[in-house]
Amino acid sequence: MKVPVVDNGGQWTHREWRVLRDLGAESRIVPNSTPLEALDADGIVLSGGALSLEGSTEPLGAVDGWIDRASVPVLAICVGHQFLARHFGGRVEHGGSEFGSVDLTVDRSDHPMFVGLPDRLKVWASHSDQVAAPPPGWSVLAHSPACRVEAMAAPDRPLWGVQFHPEVEHTQSGRELFQRFLDACRR
């Protein structure tokens, strides 16, 4: 199974690649300027990054040009999550900064991302912008005391976003979240 990591300048992009590889996926890190046709993917991970999308219409490399056409599952992390929200009509705001350990509450334990996981997890976050409102029709899957949209999902496509970092070892059940994403890529 081929699952490239689209690099948005994240400090932990290599960890996302490593977790995917360790879970048996064929993965590579590619620049966010890569067109969809060149990805040759069964699923795509949009990495985090330091870029601020709050109040911005700046594109996220070539992702703006292909996200509406992508037919494979997409897992978006941190700034990738914020990009999905902004692109599909949600709102990204500065504030509610989280750095370090965060208490996550799962709101939708019936969603494939969280099935079988505890309703409360300690996760690792590193952001100063966040999704203040998900796109219309999207489900909020999890929240924290400082961020009401820690995880979200599209209603009709396998597009998942998480504000926190499942790729770091400090995140409880992070590997399981990636495994659930890979399971979705196999369907």
TORLOVEX-15709 format. One record per residue (C-alpha): x, y, z; residue in one letter. Coordinates in pm, whole numbers, plus 50000, padded with zeros to 5 digits. Example, Ala and Ser with C-alpha at 12.3 -4.5 7.8 and 13.67 -1.06 7.14 Angstrom:
<pts>
512304955050780a513674989450714s
</pts>
This chain:
<pts>
500005000050000m501405034049897k500895063150138v503065093550073p503495121150330v503015155550177v505525177950354d504145211650467n507305220550658g506425201450975g509005194451240q507825158251271w507155149450906t509855122550919h508055106751217r504835104151016e506805086550741w508445063750997r505175053051162v503625045350823l506675025350721r506745006551052d503074997551003l503884982050664g502955010050423a505215019850136e505785056450218s507905085450102r508075122450187i507165145349898v507035183449874p503595199549891n504165211949536s503685176149410t500645172049181p498085145149260l498995124748952e502595121649072a501595108649417l500535073549299d498785068049631a496335045249812d496125071950083g497765105350158i499015121450479v499185159550489l501905168250740s501905195750994g503905227450952g504635261751094a502645280750831l499805302050972s496545298650777l494575321851006e493095349750797g495005337550492s494015325650148t497535313850066e497545280049892p499115249850059l501485241749775g499675222049505a497215206849755v494605233749680d494615222049320g493945185349387w492185180649721i488715183149561d489635155049318r491445131349553a489575098249569s491855081749827v491685086450205p493505117150339v494745121550697l495645157850766a497735166851071i498075201051240c498385227050959v497055200450718g493955197950941h493625235750940q493975235850562f491115210850521l488915232350744a489675264450557r489465248750211h486055232950271f484475263550437g485435261050803g487225287651005r490815288751133v491765313051409e494845322951604h494595314451972g493985285452200g497665276452173s498615241852290e502185230352334f502875196952497g500535172052658s496815177752599v493775160152742d491725148352442l488065138652474t486685116552198v483215128252094d482545102051825r483845068351939s481795052851657d483995068951389h486535044851234p489395066651360m488455061551725f486555028351741v487875007352028g490055034952175l489555050952517p487205080852536d490025101552687r493585102552560l496745122052634k497995135852305v500835158652201w500075192352044a502165220851906s500145248751750h499045284851787s496335284251518d493375260651536q490125251551367v487475273251533a484615259451322a484635228351104p483395229750746p479615227050704p478455191150748g481745178650891w481725159351220s483755170051521v485335137651642l487305150251943a488025181552144h490265194152425s489815221552686p491605246852460a490515234252115c486965224452027r487975207551698v490915184551776e489675159451516a487125161351237m485855141450939a484125149150611a480565136150579p480905118950242d484615112950175r487455096750372p489005130150475l490135131050837w491895159151021g493615160351359v495025191051531q497325170451753f500315149151652h499605111451645p503095104851507e504945113351829v505405087252097e503905110152362h500465106252199t498515077252346q497175054052075s498895074151801g500035042951615r496495029151643e495135060851480l497565056251191f496585019351168q492915029051144r493805052950864f495705025250680l492705002350726d490575028850554a493135030150269c492684992550213r488924995050159r
</pts>
